[in-house]
Amino acid sequence: MTIKDYYPMPEWAVDQVVRSSGLVEDTCDHGVGHPNVDWLKTHDPTGQFAYGVHGCDGCCTNTYKQVKQFREENNNDHTSNDPE
């Protein structure tokens, strides 16, 4: 199995990389790396490590609404690091 089997890329992503920290990023067609939603749900479910913070160009906006919803549904109250 590959990393893409565990953490599928969203439709807008053109590539995927794994950082030395283990963070899985989906790369958009503008070359910007956006943390993978499924990886965040598994490795930073509360947002306490701020892995979701990144230089965003807007490609992942709808994707991060899924992370926020996941955290709210799981009663995680570390929302200060949620991407908007």
C-alpha positions in Angstrom: 0.0 0.0 0.0 1.1 3.5 -0.7 0.6 6.7 1.4 -2.2 7.7 -1.1 -4.1 4.5 -0.1 -4.1 5.7 3.5 -4.6 9.4 2.8 -6.3 9.9 -0.5 -5.8 13.1 -2.4 -8.8 15.4 -2.9 -10.0 16.1 -6.4 -8.1 19.5 -6.7 -4.7 18.0 -5.8 -2.2 17.1 -8.5 0.5 15.5 -6.2 1.2 14.5 -2.7 4.3 14.6 -0.5 5.3 13.4 2.9 7.4 15.9 4.9 10.2 14.8 7.3 7.8 15.5 10.2 5.5 12.8 8.7 2.9 15.4 7.6 1.2 14.5 4.4 0.6 17.4 2.1 -1.6 17.6 -1.0 -0.1 19.8 -3.7 -2.4 22.0 -5.8 -1.8 22.9 -9.4 -0.3 26.2 -8.1 2.5 24.3 -6.3 1.2 25.0 -2.8 1.2 22.2 -0.2 -2.0 21.8 1.8 -2.0 19.4 4.8 -4.1 16.3 3.9 -7.4 16.2 5.7 -7.4 12.5 6.5 -3.9 12.8 7.9 -5.0 15.7 10.1 -7.9 13.8 11.4 -5.6 10.9 12.4 -2.5 12.8 13.7 -3.8 16.1 14.9 -7.5 15.7 15.6 -7.7 18.6 18.1 -5.6 21.0 16.2 -3.2 21.4 19.2 -0.1 20.8 17.0 -1.2 23.3 14.3 -0.3 21.0 11.5 -3.2 22.5 9.5 -1.6 26.0 9.4 -0.1 26.7 6.0 0.4 29.3 3.4 -2.9 28.8 1.6 -3.9 30.0 -1.8 -7.6 29.0 -1.3 -7.6 25.7 -3.2 -8.3 23.7 0.0 -11.0 25.9 1.5 -13.8 23.4 1.3 -11.6 20.6 2.4 -10.8 22.4 5.7 -14.4 22.9 6.4 -14.4 19.1 6.7 -11.7 19.2 9.4 -13.5 21.8 11.4 -16.7 19.8 11.2 -14.9 16.7 12.3 -13.4 18.5 15.3 -16.8 19.9 16.3 -18.5 16.5 16.0 -15.9 14.9 18.2 -16.1 17.7 20.8 -12.6 18.8 20.4 -12.3 22.3 21.7 -8.9 23.3 20.4 -10.3 25.4 17.5 -8.0 28.4 17.7 -5.7 26.7 15.1 -8.4 25.9 12.7 -7.8 27.2 9.2 -10.6 29.5 8.0 
